[in-house]
């Protein structure tokens, strides 16, 4: 079971680090103050752990959120519906509703790469295996800024060894300025459909997993492969619609992706959120917020042992 993630902004972490250390240092020296001024030790130690807990809670509550809008595990139990239609695991019920040849797609377990995944979707058979959502209203609510989408992909396998090209993940129909991730004969590419390329890789390695992502943050869009931006920023706002996965809108000839797909996600966030936090949410990297809960648990244990 995967839960929606809350991520810590690194700038807020550094801002609160001083206060946490200062609070800890001050109250580590309270026994000395007790000896000189005859303050009762037990109330002071309770106050110490209370303030340390407040410091941790203040850090946790001030962290910015990267929120799952939709999540498709693409293989695990319950993640594929009738005719292999991808099911949304975020709790928002944004399930794919239509397919073209998707019933012939397979699920595989050999060579899984995505963190937390055990199964992936194989669309490398002859012919087209693709899916589309079919309800634009569910995705136009994303707006045109402060969102990102990404997917793990591996090309050059099976049928795609001879046709290394195809649309991987697209947010909307084949209209101007729809954002999409694709594989071209020369490498992975992101584009604003019919308008401009956003970024691309110079080479393509067959049978190799990569993570592809488009991040739209504060009016600028960047293309990332394995967390590294490819090219510069793109300013034109997108036209958002229902997503397509391993399928070119309109089922254009030779434009469907032949390969392997895993862990597709769409997220939203506040303007100016760090790229690291956004990528962590897209790639299912555990967030350091769990360390805060652990710290609170340790403080509670120490307080009980001293009582």
C-alpha positions as CSV (number, residue, x, y, z in Angstrom):
1,X,0.0,0.0,0.0
2,X,1.4,3.4,-1.0
3,X,0.3,6.5,0.7
4,X,0.2,10.1,-0.5
5,X,3.4,11.8,0.5
6,X,4.2,15.0,2.3
7,X,7.7,16.3,1.6
8,X,10.0,18.7,3.4
9,X,11.2,21.8,1.7
10,X,15.0,22.1,2.2
11,X,14.8,25.9,2.7
12,X,12.4,25.4,5.6
13,X,14.6,22.6,7.0
14,X,17.6,24.9,7.2
15,X,15.5,27.7,8.6
16,X,14.4,25.6,11.5
17,X,17.7,23.8,12.1
18,X,19.1,26.7,14.1
19,X,16.2,26.9,16.4
20,X,16.1,23.1,17.0
21,X,19.8,23.0,17.8
22,X,19.6,26.1,20.0
23,X,16.6,24.7,22.0
24,X,18.4,21.4,22.5
25,X,21.6,23.0,23.6
26,X,19.9,25.3,26.1
27,X,17.9,22.6,27.8
28,X,20.9,20.2,27.9
29,X,22.4,22.7,30.3
30,X,19.3,23.1,32.5
31,X,20.6,20.7,35.2
32,X,23.5,23.1,35.7
33,X,21.1,26.0,36.1
34,X,19.1,23.9,38.6
35,X,22.2,23.3,40.8
36,X,22.9,27.0,41.0
37,X,19.4,28.3,41.4
38,X,17.7,25.3,43.1
39,X,15.1,24.9,40.3
40,X,13.2,21.5,40.5
41,X,14.7,19.2,37.9
42,X,11.7,17.1,36.9
43,X,9.5,20.1,35.7
44,X,12.5,21.4,33.8
45,X,13.1,18.1,32.0
46,X,9.4,17.9,31.1
47,X,9.7,21.4,29.7
48,X,12.8,20.4,27.7
49,X,11.1,17.5,25.9
50,X,7.9,19.6,25.4
51,X,9.9,22.3,23.6
52,X,11.9,19.9,21.6
53,X,8.7,18.2,20.5
54,X,7.2,21.6,19.6
55,X,10.4,22.3,17.5
56,X,9.9,19.1,15.5
57,X,6.2,19.6,15.1
58,X,6.8,23.2,13.9
59,X,9.2,21.8,11.3
60,X,6.7,19.2,10.2
61,X,3.8,21.6,10.0
62,X,5.8,24.2,8.0
63,X,6.8,21.8,5.3
64,X,5.3,22.3,1.9
65,X,3.2,19.6,0.3
66,X,3.6,17.8,-3.0
67,X,0.2,16.1,-3.5
68,X,-0.7,13.1,-5.6
69,X,-3.3,14.0,-8.3
70,X,-3.2,10.5,-9.9
71,X,-1.0,7.4,-9.6
72,X,-0.8,4.3,-11.8
73,X,1.3,1.4,-10.6
74,X,0.9,-0.5,-13.9
75,X,1.1,-4.1,-12.8
76,X,0.6,-4.8,-9.1
77,X,-2.6,-6.4,-7.9
78,X,-5.6,-4.0,-8.3
79,X,-3.6,-1.5,-10.5
80,X,-5.1,-2.8,-13.8
81,X,-8.8,-3.1,-14.5
82,X,-10.8,-4.7,-17.2
83,X,-8.8,-5.0,-20.5
84,X,-5.7,-4.0,-18.6
85,X,-7.0,-0.4,-18.0
86,X,-4.7,1.5,-15.6
87,X,-6.4,2.2,-12.3
88,X,-5.7,5.2,-10.1
89,X,-4.2,4.3,-6.7
90,X,-4.1,7.8,-5.3
91,X,-7.7,7.5,-3.9
92,X,-9.0,10.1,-6.5
93,X,-10.6,7.5,-8.8
94,X,-9.0,8.9,-11.9
95,X,-9.0,5.6,-13.8
96,X,-8.3,5.1,-17.5
97,X,-11.5,4.1,-19.3
98,X,-10.6,3.1,-22.9
99,X,-7.9,1.2,-24.7
100,X,-6.7,0.4,-28.2
101,X,-5.2,-3.1,-28.3
102,X,-4.4,-2.8,-24.6
103,X,-5.8,-6.3,-23.9
104,X,-2.6,-7.8,-25.4
105,X,-0.3,-5.9,-23.1
106,X,1.5,-8.1,-20.6
107,X,2.7,-7.7,-17.0
108,X,6.3,-8.6,-16.3
109,X,8.5,-9.0,-13.2
110,X,12.0,-9.4,-14.6
111,X,14.3,-6.4,-14.1
112,X,12.0,-4.1,-12.2
113,X,13.6,-0.7,-11.6
114,X,11.1,1.7,-10.0
115,X,11.4,2.0,-6.2
116,X,8.6,0.1,-4.4
117,X,7.5,-1.7,-7.6
118,X,7.3,-5.4,-8.2
119,X,5.6,-5.6,-11.6
120,X,5.6,-3.4,-14.8
121,X,3.5,-3.1,-17.9
122,X,4.9,-4.5,-21.2
123,X,3.6,-2.9,-24.5
124,X,6.4,-4.3,-26.7
125,X,4.3,-6.8,-28.6
126,X,3.5,-6.4,-32.3
127,X,0.7,-3.9,-32.9
128,X,-0.4,-1.1,-30.6
129,X,-1.1,-1.4,-26.9
130,X,-2.3,1.9,-25.5
131,X,-4.8,3.5,-23.1
132,X,-6.5,6.9,-22.7
133,X,-8.5,8.4,-19.9
134,X,-11.5,9.8,-21.8
135,X,-12.7,12.5,-19.4
136,X,-11.1,15.9,-19.8
137,X,-12.9,17.4,-16.9
138,X,-11.0,15.3,-14.4
139,X,-7.7,16.8,-15.6
140,X,-8.5,20.3,-16.6
141,X,-8.7,21.0,-12.8
142,X,-4.9,20.7,-12.8
143,X,-4.7,24.2,-14.2
144,X,-1.8,25.3,-16.3
145,X,0.9,25.8,-13.6
146,X,2.5,24.1,-10.6
147,X,2.0,20.4,-11.6
148,X,4.3,17.6,-12.9
149,X,3.9,14.2,-14.4
150,X,6.3,11.4,-14.9
151,X,6.8,7.7,-15.7
152,X,9.4,5.0,-15.7
153,X,10.0,3.7,-19.2
154,X,12.3,1.2,-21.0
155,X,12.4,1.1,-24.8
156,X,14.2,-1.0,-27.3
157,X,12.7,-4.2,-26.1
158,X,10.8,-6.8,-28.2
159,X,9.0,-5.2,-31.1
160,X,10.5,-1.7,-30.3
161,X,14.0,-3.0,-31.0
162,X,13.3,-2.1,-34.6
163,X,10.9,0.8,-34.1
164,X,12.4,2.9,-31.2
165,X,9.8,5.6,-31.3
166,X,6.4,6.4,-29.8
167,X,4.4,8.5,-27.4
168,X,4.9,7.4,-23.8
169,X,2.7,9.7,-21.7
170,X,0.7,12.7,-22.7
171,X,-1.7,15.1,-20.9
172,X,-4.4,15.8,-23.5
173,X,-5.4,15.2,-27.1
174,X,-3.5,16.0,-30.2
175,X,-3.9,19.8,-30.0
176,X,-1.4,22.6,-29.9
177,X,0.5,23.0,-26.6
178,X,-0.4,19.6,-25.1
179,X,2.6,18.4,-23.1
180,X,3.9,14.9,-23.8
181,X,6.8,12.6,-23.2
182,X,8.0,10.4,-26.1
183,X,10.7,8.3,-27.6
184,X,12.2,9.4,-30.9
185,X,14.7,7.5,-33.0
186,X,17.5,9.6,-31.5
187,X,16.4,9.7,-27.9
188,X,13.9,10.6,-25.2
189,X,12.0,13.8,-25.8
190,X,9.5,16.2,-24.3
191,X,7.4,18.6,-26.3
192,X,4.5,21.0,-26.4
193,X,2.6,19.3,-29.2
194,X,2.7,20.9,-32.6
195,X,4.6,23.9,-31.1
196,X,8.0,23.2,-29.8
197,X,10.4,20.7,-28.3
198,X,11.0,21.3,-24.6
199,X,14.1,19.1,-24.2
200,X,15.6,15.8,-25.4
201,X,18.5,13.4,-24.9
202,X,21.2,13.1,-27.5
203,X,21.3,9.3,-27.3
204,X,19.1,6.4,-26.5
205,X,20.2,3.2,-24.9
206,X,18.1,0.1,-25.6
207,X,16.7,-2.1,-22.9
208,X,17.6,0.6,-20.2
209,X,15.1,2.0,-17.6
210,X,14.9,5.7,-17.3
211,X,12.5,8.0,-15.4
212,X,10.9,10.7,-17.6
213,X,9.3,13.8,-16.1
214,X,7.9,17.2,-17.1
215,X,7.7,19.8,-14.3
216,X,5.7,23.0,-14.7
217,X,6.7,25.3,-11.8
218,X,6.0,29.0,-11.5
219,X,5.5,29.5,-15.2
220,X,8.4,27.5,-16.4
221,X,8.5,24.0,-17.8
222,X,11.5,21.6,-17.7
223,X,12.1,18.1,-19.0
224,X,14.0,15.7,-16.7
225,X,15.5,12.3,-17.3
226,X,16.5,10.5,-14.2
227,X,16.2,13.7,-12.3
228,X,18.5,15.7,-14.6
229,X,17.1,18.5,-16.7
230,X,17.5,18.2,-20.4
231,X,17.7,21.6,-22.2
232,X,16.4,24.9,-20.8
233,X,13.0,26.1,-19.6
234,X,9.9,26.5,-21.7
235,X,7.5,29.3,-20.8
236,X,4.3,28.6,-22.9
237,X,1.4,27.4,-20.8
238,X,0.0,23.9,-21.7
239,X,-3.4,22.9,-22.8
240,X,-4.4,20.2,-20.3
241,X,-6.7,17.3,-21.1
242,X,-7.3,13.6,-20.3
243,X,-4.0,11.6,-20.4
244,X,-2.8,9.1,-22.9
245,X,-0.4,6.3,-22.0
246,X,1.6,4.3,-24.6
247,X,-0.7,5.7,-27.2
248,X,-0.6,8.6,-29.6
249,X,-3.8,10.7,-29.6
250,X,-5.8,9.7,-32.7
251,X,-3.8,6.4,-32.8
252,X,-1.4,7.8,-35.3
253,X,0.5,5.2,-37.3
254,X,3.8,4.0,-35.7
255,X,3.4,6.5,-32.9
256,X,2.5,4.2,-30.0
257,X,5.2,3.3,-27.5
258,X,6.7,-0.2,-27.7
259,X,8.4,-1.0,-24.5
260,X,8.0,-1.2,-20.7
261,X,6.2,1.2,-18.4
262,X,6.0,1.5,-14.7
263,X,4.8,3.9,-11.9
264,X,3.2,6.8,-13.8
265,X,2.3,9.7,-11.5
266,X,0.8,13.2,-11.7
267,X,1.3,15.6,-8.8
268,X,0.5,19.2,-7.8
269,X,2.4,21.6,-5.5
270,X,2.8,25.1,-4.4
271,X,4.6,27.6,-6.6
272,X,8.3,27.5,-6.1
273,X,8.5,24.0,-4.7
274,X,11.9,22.5,-5.0
275,X,12.7,20.2,-7.9
276,X,14.1,17.6,-5.5
277,X,10.9,17.3,-3.6
278,X,8.8,17.1,-6.8
279,X,11.1,14.4,-8.2
280,X,11.0,12.5,-5.0
281,X,7.2,12.4,-5.2
282,X,7.2,11.4,-8.9
283,X,9.8,8.6,-8.4
284,X,8.4,7.2,-5.1
285,X,11.5,8.1,-3.1
286,X,10.8,8.0,0.7
287,X,10.5,11.5,2.2
288,X,12.4,12.6,5.3
289,X,9.2,13.5,7.0
290,X,9.2,10.0,8.5
291,X,12.4,11.0,10.4
292,X,10.4,13.7,12.1
293,X,7.9,11.1,13.4
294,X,10.7,8.9,14.5
295,X,12.3,11.8,16.4
296,X,9.0,12.6,18.2
297,X,8.7,8.9,19.1
298,X,12.2,8.9,20.6
299,X,11.5,12.1,22.6
300,X,8.3,10.5,24.0
301,X,10.2,7.4,25.0
302,X,13.0,9.4,26.7
303,X,10.4,11.5,28.6
304,X,8.7,8.3,29.9
305,X,12.0,6.8,31.0
306,X,12.9,9.9,33.0
307,X,9.5,10.1,34.7
